[in-house]
Each structure stands twice: as structure tokens, then as C-alpha cells.
């Protein structure tokens, strides 16, 4: 995958994990670190609890080592690299955040209709 697609993927993970963690956990910490992908450095700031940080870090590692030039969605990947428990956890975070973000958009559209 190219660096632009990699950046989109890490930003999606970041947004979804931060949304989930903010709603579900209380002991959030701000952490900064860098990821290197194809000689490009990505600086990332996260506001997550320790467990969510561990999980997103695992996802970043898997993303960095993804062998596909055109990256499929992980759930449709012919060669899944996630361990089953890590996959279930990430899928739960992504599902929760996607639903909450979608409901927020629908709510704002309904409110805008009446303003």
C-alpha cells in the first residue's frame, strides 16, 4: 500500500480507538510516538488508556507489515494476520465507534432540518 493509504488507515484507527476509549474508559493518557512506513515518518498523538494503547499499537504493527499492495479490508483478507482475540477486540472497537459516529451524523442532520 502507498504512504497516503497508510496514513488514512492509521488516522481511521486513531479516530475510532479514541472515540471508543473516551466513551468506555476513564484513565486516559496522552502519548506521542512515531511510525515509520516506507521511509516516511508519521507522528502520532493518542489520548488512550493503557489497554487501548496496547491494542492500537498491535493494529499499527500489523498495518506496517501488511503484504498487500492494494490493501483489502482486514475481515475480507485472504491471509489474515491478526490473532483471533486481537481481531475480535479491534472489530468491537470499530463497530462501536462506527455506529456512534453514524448516529451523531444522523442526529445533526435531523437537528439541521428543524433549524
C-alpha positions, 0 to 999 in steps of 0.5 A, spaced: 500 500 500 502 507 498 504 512 504 497 516 503 493 509 504 497 508 510 496 514 513 488 514 512 488 507 515 492 509 521 488 516 522 481 511 521 484 507 527 486 513 531 479 516 530 475 510 532 480 507 538 479 514 541 472 515 540 471 508 543 476 509 549 473 516 551 466 513 551 468 506 555 474 508 559 476 513 564 484 513 565 486 516 559 493 518 557 496 522 552 502 519 548 506 521 542 510 516 538 512 515 531 511 510 525 515 509 520 512 506 513 516 506 507 521 511 509 516 516 511 515 518 518 508 519 521 507 522 528 502 520 532 498 523 538 493 518 542 489 520 548 488 512 550 488 508 556 493 503 557 489 497 554 487 501 548 494 503 547 496 496 547 491 494 542 492 500 537 499 499 537 498 491 535 493 494 529 499 499 527 504 493 527 500 489 523 498 495 518 506 496 517 507 489 515 501 488 511 503 484 504 498 487 500 499 492 495 492 494 494 490 493 501 483 489 502 479 490 508 482 486 514 475 481 515 475 480 507 483 478 507 485 472 504 491 471 509 489 474 515 494 476 520 491 478 526 490 473 532 483 471 533 482 475 540 486 481 537 481 481 531 475 480 535 477 486 540 479 491 534 472 489 530 468 491 537 472 497 537 470 499 530 463 497 530 462 501 536 465 507 534 462 506 527 455 506 529 456 512 534 459 516 529 453 514 524 448 516 529 451 523 531 451 524 523 444 522 523 442 526 529 445 533 526 442 532 520 435 531 523 437 537 528 439 541 521 432 540 518 428 543 524 433 549 524 
